[in-house]
Amino acid sequence: MATSPSTDDADWAAYYRRTADRPPRSLLRDALAHLSTAARRAGDVHHAVDLGCGDGTETLHLLSAGFHVTAIDREQTAVDTVTTRAEDAELGDGLTTVCADLCSADLPRVDLVLACLSLPFLREDDLVEVWQRLLASLHPGGILAAQLFGDRDSWATGETAVEGMTFHTRDDVEAWVSGLTVLQLDEREYDGPSGRGPKHWHVYDVIARK
């Protein structure tokens, strides 16, 4: 399947360097809070997939929490970065890396699907297919934690629009998570950096249980 053109001009290596010291995103911290402590002690929640692992911060946080993590990213720079960081932290034994487009990557059966700032970089038809596959990859009771871009994002329209991406209204997002138990749905707007330079972000943080 064709690679989305939306990130072809992004300097992701530079972006990863700028964000290397950031804390794990609140989306992940909130998702972990929804996982049963008893289940985690019993070892029932043990495998997560990080879709679009980027600089590896969330992957390392999951590894530190005792998860086995499959980290997937289409950028070889991201895969190399997360591998090096895990080895440096002596957490490499719990890590599996896959360099592949999300449209073609095989998804393991997991207890947690994490997709921070990755799914919007798919075309709508591709995102529909990937969304169904990631839901199917979740064990019953598993947690989906994903970020989707809103229609007021600066990449959605106008002179700063980026082709090959998908943006949603709040009604769209609510329709996408129908059939799941929605634990958290937060909408945020802010100005900040990206792999393509400064932008206005419009983001939905979704946490739901299968």
Secondary structure, 3 states (H helix, E strand, C coil): CCCCHHHCCCCHHHHHHHCCCCCCCHHHHHHHHHCCHHHHHHCCCCEEEEECCCCCHHHHHHHHCCCEEEEEECCHHHHHHHHHHHHHCCCHHHEEEEECCCCCCCCCCEEEEEECCCHHHCCHHHHHHHHHHHHHHEEEEEEEEEEEEECCCCCCCHHHCCCCCCCECHHHHHHHCCCCEEEEEEEEEEEECCCCCCEEEEEEEEEEEC
